[in-house]
Amino acid sequence: MKILRGSWMLATALLVLLLASCGKKEKEQTEAPADDGAPITEQLRFCESVFPYDGGLLVANFGTKSLDDPNSGGLGYITYYKNGKNSVLIPADGHLTQPRGMGVFQDHLFVCCLNAIVVYHLKDLSEEPQTILFPTEDLIVNDLVINDGGTLFASVSNTGRIYILAIQQPDNIDVNTLRRYAEIPGANGLCLDGRHLYVASYNPQGEPQEENVLYVFDDVANSADIRHLTGVVGQYDGLALSPDHMLLFFTDWSNGGQVGYLRFETGEITYLPSDGIVGPADLNIMGNELCVPDLVNSTVYRFLME
């Protein structure tokens, strides 16, 4: 797979029901939108996460006046980008504060939000969303992935915990099924593919240590089956698997903000030409595009792949 660098108008251009079905429901590949590949800026306000849905792209926005705004409660919103137009899908309804990682299961949108996951019914957004609260010490539920069997995995960056939650009945989720799965220092971005669960590590204090690397659970049914994918220390955020499953894309806040990929065959890391990206967050893949939200610049950049 090649990553093409063009002009910035082309964007400087993944298992079980924990012990049952294997597969990847979220971070799925969808058809790319028919437009000119320009960066997305319309209707965005501190975008932290993107997720492909129904031929378009969901974008989670903080919606605050600044990233340090102390009065940020309930200003988060979700936009939907398709065919060159970005529109507000879920307005600032008071339920979302600093929305982060997202996933979709059976027409329900799951959004990480501070110490909770908020669940919207995409076919009836007039319904009151469900809120799944985490333990009080879990302040930043950062990312989530969902397998075909309806098991959701969620990371908490400040405690390093990873949880699982049964969501087979998304209209009526039993919060008592939320339980701890594993713990990794600074657990941040997640990516799920078959038996493998990939985890990015980020130091909440902003000073990466030797444990802040990329990890993999080789058998997601066994939470003890974990190893380092690389020894390269970073402030890793988002993860996404290439369509051919040969590359693991990542974002890294080190060195002014970086986007790169790890090639599984060799273990080598390559960085993309990402000049201008300052706050690369929870990236994803849509069709033949790698979509990278820049939290600081309120822009979603897009890299073409072939």
Secondary structure, 3 states (H helix, E strand, C coil): CCEECCCHHHCCCCCCCCCCCCCCCCCCCCCCCCCCCCCECCCCCCEEEEEEECCEEEEEECCCCCCCCCCCCCCCEEEEEECCEEEEEECCCCCCCCEEEEEEECCEEEEEECCEEEEEECCCCCCCCEEEECCCCCCCEEEEEECCCCEEEEEECCCCEEEEEECCCCCCCCHHHCEEEEECCCEEEEEEECCEEEEEECCCCCCCCCCCCEEEECCCCCCCCEEECCCCCCCEEEEEECCCCCEEEEEECHHHCEEEEEECCCCCEEECCCCCCCCECECEEECCEEEEEECCCCEEEEEEEC
